[in-house]
Amino acid sequence: MRLEEAKDSWSIKFDHGRVQMIQVDFRLSLLISDGTDNRCWLHLETPLKFRTAKKKLLLVPEQSATLAPALSLFNAEMSVIRITKAGRLQVNFRNGDLLDVTPDASYEAWQVDYLTKEGSVMLVCPPGGQVVVFSNSAQNPADVASVRRH
């Protein structure tokens, strides 16, 4: 699992990442692990699109009954998480499934917590978009990933 920054986006790429936990409260949360000390939490707080090979669904975290299809993601293999600096989040799975979250005008749409033994990076999509990045490292935030503080 590695976090990479480009001019207008970030990517979290996975070699062996899997969804290890699904949590539902006022949001839909997925814990992704690659079998090492690296973990990634996705917290999805606003309506999102879920596309599978057979259907397209709208999942609404505050309407928990709509989240049942997300249970199929348990133990799913990850491919990549793409985040635009304008606030769009796309979660791609190896089987072709896709989660797609766009910024919300009034609410925090999502939060990604990327955790390694060297430190952590949190990316947040506040109301309206324009991702905010927080990093914490025992040494230097640049050791965790090549992200800028905002």
Sequence and secondary structure as in RCSB ss.txt:
>XXXX:A:sequence
MRLEEAKDSWSIKFDHGRVQMIQVDFRLSLLISDGTDNRCWLHLETPLKFRTAKKKLLLVPEQSATLAPALSLFN
AEMSVIRITKAGRLQVNFRNGDLLDVTPDASYEAWQVDYLTKEGSVMLVCPPGGQVVVFSNSAQNPADVASVRRH
>XXXX:A:secstr
 EEEE SSEEEEE SS EEEEEEESSSEEEEEE SSS EEEEEE S EEEE SS EEEE TTSGGGGGGGGGGTT
 BEEEEEEETTS EEEEETTS EEEE   SSS  EEEEEEETTEEEEEEE TT   EEEEEESS HHHH S    
